[in-house]
Amino acid sequence: MKGPLFYSKILLFGEYGIIKDSRGLSIPYNFYKGALKIDDLDSDLKTKSNRELSSYVNHLESIHHKKDTPVKFDLESLKDDIGQGMYFDSSIPQGYGVGSSGALVATIYDKYALEKITILENLNQTKLQKLKKIFAEMEAFFHGKSSGLDPLNSYLSLPILIKSKNNIEPAGIPSQTKVGKGAVFLLDTGKVGQTAPMVNIFMENMKQEGFRKMLKDKFIKHTDASVDSFLKGDINALFSNVKSLSKIVLENFKPMIPKHFHSLWEKGIETNAYYLKLCGSGGGGYMLGFTEDIEKAKKTLKDYKVEVVYNF
């Protein structure tokens, strides 16, 4: 058995802000992917994944048996497949902010959900919100709390525009240009990040009036403007807003940026060679970079692993 492939995702804009109703934009990233498999291979990764799936079944059972559950599963088939050694064969790095658990959730839903909403249907707002709710409950096992957006992105394999908590839609993004010098890239911190502790820090900060005001008046303002300018293809406005966002994050989200990257972050703002922002919750994993000249950025960041994900 080999299931269909599901891809990683990148939240270009909206990290933390979407918790408080900012806009957001999430895109599939097809470089990393995963699928459910049953085979005769013997490896530690396979054994570990199979064990994790066994633990995950208990969480899915609790959703299945809930009185007002939004989804039921073919638990018998799932348990039988796990008993035969099924595992999630994935190249998506865990703890890197690119949706490893989201892809797994999408895969499980696709194969084992009963009366599932398929990607071939007319995905109106009601169906998208129902899928998001289902995925949030399914992914909560991995993070304690989930918006459901990562699995939704992986399941649909489409860019998703988050207009507000209760308003999401598939989005058309500008076509990539192979000759353009501008790019969005991933920068590897070399350290695995943990989502839950970062979210806890954010929620603690939200108890302070000054932090809430900064989030509303600065962070969300520039996040919303970045989304708009990206979708319109207004590169000048985009880089102006991303530079502002980069400064705001450095000043107010320092715990989410690994310490040895603080000076590198600042260097990008001072030289305009690139602007860094969080990729997901931060704390490690990937950081997201925006540059108007990718070759110049690569030279400046020559000691680091850079992966281009989108060209302007």
Salt bridges, closest charged atoms under 4 A:
GLU15 OE1 - LYS277 NZ 2.94
ASP39 OD1 - LYS46 NZ 3.19
GLU52 OE2 - LYS48 NZ 3.76
GLU61 OE2 - LYS79 NZ 2.77
ASP89 OD2 - LYS37 NZ 2.70
ASP110 OD1 - LYS116 NZ 3.06
GLU121 OE1 - LYS127 NZ 2.92
GLU137 OE1 - LYS66 NZ 2.86
GLU139 OE2 - HIS143 NE2 3.83
ASP150 OD1 - LYS9 NZ 3.36
GLU169 OE1 - LYS163 NZ 3.22
GLU204 OE2 - LYS207 NZ 2.70
ASP217 OD2 - LYS213 NZ 2.62
ASP228 OD1 - ARG23 NH1 2.19
ASP293 OD2 - LYS181 NZ 3.68
GLU307 OE2 - LYS305 NZ 3.75
